[in-house]
Amino acid sequence: MPFLEGDRILLFTDGVVEARDDSGTFYPLNDRLHLLRSDEPQEALDSLRADLVAHTGGPLPDDAAMLLLRRHAR
């Protein structure tokens, strides 16, 4: 699959998608992809992390790592 200008790839550990809220609902990462639209990868990841922590209601009980790659124009 080509990695074109402006494309993004999010790499993450299972601690992200397995994070649960008080009712036991897993973090809905697919529904939150709009948070990654910022042109600044760190800003996008900060938004996603804040939403993830809000979903769980506090510190994450498991390790969670994320890396966002974005292809810039040449």
SELUMDO-849304 format. One line per 3 residues: number of its first residue (from 1); their letters; for each residue x, y, z of N, C-alpha, C, O. Coordinates in pm, whole numbers, plus 32768, in hexadecimal, padded with zeros to 4 digits. Layout:
<marvexs>
NUM	a	X Y Z X Y Z X Y Z X Y Z | ...
</marvexs>
This chain:
<marvexs>
1	mpf	8055 7F8C 8000 8000 8000 8000 805B 807C 8000 80B5 8085 8053 | 8044 80D8 7FA6 8097 8151 7FA0 8084 81A9 801D 8018 81AF 8057 | 80EE 81EB 8043 80EC 824B 80B2 8100 82D4 8072 8171 82FE 8059
4	leg	8092 8318 8057 8093 8392 8007 80A0 8410 805C 808C 840C 80D6 | 80C1 847C 801B 80CC 84FE 805E 804E 851B 80AF 7FDE 8512 807C | 8061 853F 812D 7FF2 8560 8186 7FB6 84E8 81CE 7F67 84F9 822B
7	dri	7FDA 846E 81A4 7FA7 83F6 81E7 7FE3 83EB 8274 804D 8421 8292 | 7F9B 83A3 82C8 7FC8 838B 8351 7FBC 82F6 836E 7F64 82B1 833A | 8017 82C7 83C0 8011 823D 83F2 801B 8246 8489 8078 8281 84BF
10	llf	7FBA 8209 84CD 7FBB 8204 855F 7FE2 8178 858A 7FA0 8116 8566 | 804D 816E 85D7 8077 80F0 8613 8054 80FA 86A7 806A 8162 86E5 | 801F 808E 86E0 7FF8 8093 876D 7FFD 8008 87AA 7FF4 7FA3 8764
13	tdg	800A 8005 882D 800A 7F86 8876 7F7B 7F62 889D 7F20 7FB5 8894 | 7F69 7EE8 88C8 7EE3 7EBA 88ED 7EA9 7F05 8965 7E30 7F02 897A | 7EFD 7F46 89B3 7ECB 7F92 8A25 7E71 8005 89FC 7E21 8035 8A4D
16	vve	7E7C 8032 8981 7E26 809E 8950 7D99 8068 8936 7D38 809C 896D | 7D8D 8002 88E4 7D09 7FCF 88BE 7CC8 7F79 892A 7C50 7F5F 8925 | 7D17 7F4C 898B 7CDF 7EFC 89F8 7CBE 7F4F 8A74 7C8F 7F19 8AD8
19	ard	7CD5 7FD2 8A6E 7CB2 8029 8ADE 7C1A 802E 8AE9 7BD4 803D 8A85 | 7BE7 8020 8B64 7B57 8019 8B79 7B25 808A 8BD0 7B6E 80BF 8C25 | 7AA8 80AE 8BBB 7A6A 8111 8C12 7A2B 80C9 8C8A 7A3C 8050 8C99
22	dsg	79E3 8112 8CDE 79A7 80D8 8D57 7944 8069 8D39 792F 8010 8D8C | 7906 806D 8CC3 78A4 8006 8CA1 78E4 7F8E 8C5A 789F 7F2E 8C38 | 7968 7F95 8C43 79AE 7F27 8C02 79B8 7F33 8B6B 79E4 7ED6 8B28
25	tfy	798E 7FA6 8B35 7993 7FBB 8AA5 7A22 7FDC 8A79 7A62 8034 8AB2 | 7A52 7F95 8A13 7AD7 7FAE 89DE 7ADE 8039 899F 7A79 8070 8974 | 7B56 8070 8999 7B6B 80F2 8959 7B4B 80E7 88C5 7B83 8092 8880
28	pln	7AF2 813C 8891 7AC8 8135 8804 7B26 8182 87A7 7B03 81EC 8775 | 7B9C 814C 8792 7C02 8191 8745 7BD0 81B9 86BA 7BEA 8228 868D | 7B8A 8161 8675 7B5B 8182 85EE 7B01 81FD 85EE 7B02 824A 858E
31	drl	7AB6 8210 8658 7A5D 8285 8662 7AA9 8305 8687 7A71 8372 867F | 7B27 82F7 86AE 7B74 836A 86DB 7BE2 8395 867B 7C32 83ED 869B | 7BE7 8359 8606 7C51 8378 85A6 7C50 8409 857A 7CB6 843D 854E
34	hll	7BDF 844C 8585 7BD8 84DB 8563 7C35 852F 85BB 7C5B 859E 8596 | 7C5A 84FB 862F 7CB4 8543 8689 7D42 854A 8652 7D94 8597 8684 | 7D5F 84FC 85ED 7DE6 84F7 85B3 7DF7 8551 853A 7E5C 8545 84F3
37	rsd	7D9A 85A9 851F 7DA0 85FB 84A7 7DFE 8673 84AF 7E19 86B2 8449 | 7E2F 8692 8523 7E8A 8704 8531 7F04 86F1 84D8 7F32 8680 84C5 | 7F39 875F 84A3 7FB3 8758 8454 802E 8739 84A9 8095 870E 8475
40	epq	8023 874E 852A 8091 8732 8586 807B 86AB 85C8 801D 869C 8617 | 80CE 8647 85AA 80BA 85C2 85E3 80B3 85C0 867C 8062 8577 86B5 | 8108 860E 86BF 8106 860C 8752 8083 8644 8787 804C 8611 87E9
43	eal	8051 86AD 8748 7FD0 86E6 8770 7F5F 8681 875C 7F07 8675 87B1 | 7F63 8639 86EE 7EFE 85D3 86D3 7F04 8564 873B 7E9D 8539 876E | 7F7D 8535 875A 7F8C 84CC 87BF 7F62 84FC 8849 7F27 84B0 8895
46	dsl	7F80 8579 886A 7F56 85B0 88EB 7EBD 85B1 88F6 7E86 8593 8960 | 7E79 85D3 8889 7DE7 85D3 8889 7DB0 8547 889B 7D52 8531 88E7 | 7DEB 84E8 8854 7DBE 845D 8860 7DD8 8428 88ED 7D82 83E3 8925
49	rad	7E4C 8446 8925 7E6C 8418 89AC 7E0C 8452 8A12 7DDC 840B 8A6B | 7DEE 84D4 8A07 7D92 8514 8A65 7D08 84D2 8A5D 7CC7 84BE 8AC3 | 7CDC 84B1 89E4 7C5B 846F 89D3 7C5D 83E1 8A0D 7BFC 83B5 8A4A
52	lva	7CCC 839D 89FB 7CDC 8316 8A32 7CD5 8319 8ACB 7C91 82C6 8B07 | 7D1C 8376 8B08 7D1A 8383 8B9B 7C8E 83A9 8BCB 7C60 8377 8C31 | 7C4B 8402 8B83 7BC2 8427 8BA7 7B66 83AD 8B9E 7B0D 839C 8BF2
55	htg	7B7B 8359 8B3A 7B29 82E0 8B2A 7B37 8284 8BA3 7AD3 824E 8BD3 | 7BB0 8274 8BD5 7BC6 821A 8C46 7BA8 825D 8CCC 7B9B 8219 8D32 | 7B9D 82E0 8CCC 7B7F 8327 8D48 7BF8 833D 8DA1 7BE9 835B 8E17
58	gpl	7C6E 832E 8D6A 7CE7 8344 8DBA 7D5E 8302 8D7A 7D5C 82E2 8D04 | 7DC5 82ED 8DC9 7E3E 82AE 8D92 7E1F 8226 8D54 7DC9 81DC 8D84 | 7E66 8207 8CE9 7E50 8188 8CA5 7E83 8114 8CFA 7EF2 811C 8D30
61	pdd	7E35 80AA 8D06 7E5F 8039 8D59 7EC9 7FE1 8D16 7F07 7F8E 8D58 | 7EDD 7FF2 8C93 7F3C 7FA1 8C47 7F95 8001 8BF8 7F71 8075 8BE4 | 8007 7FD0 8BCC 805D 8025 8B79 8019 803D 8AF3 7FD4 7FE6 8ABD
64	aam	802D 80B4 8AC0 7FF4 80D9 8A3F 8058 8133 89F7 807F 819C 8A2A | 8082 8108 8983 80E2 8156 8935 80A6 8172 88AC 8061 811E 8872 | 80C2 81EB 8878 8091 8211 87F5 8100 825B 87AB 814D 82A7 87E6
67	lll	8108 8243 872A 8166 8287 86D3 8119 82AE 8655 80DC 8258 8614 | 811D 832C 8632 80D7 835D 85BC 813D 838B 8555 818E 83E4 8570 | 8139 834E 84E1 8191 8373 8473 8140 83C0 840B 80CF 839A 83EC
70	rrh	817B 842B 83D7 8137 847A 8370 819A 8496 8301 820B 84BE 831B | 8170 8481 8287 81C8 849C 8215 81B6 852D 81EA 8148 8559 81C9 | 8224 8575 81E9 8225 8601 81C0 823E 860C 812A 826A 85AE 80E9
73	ar	8222 8681 80F6 823F 869C 806A 82D6 86A3 8056 8320 86C6 80B2 | 8303 8682 7FE1 8392 8688 7FC5 83BD 8712 7FA6 8433 872A 7F8B
</marvexs>
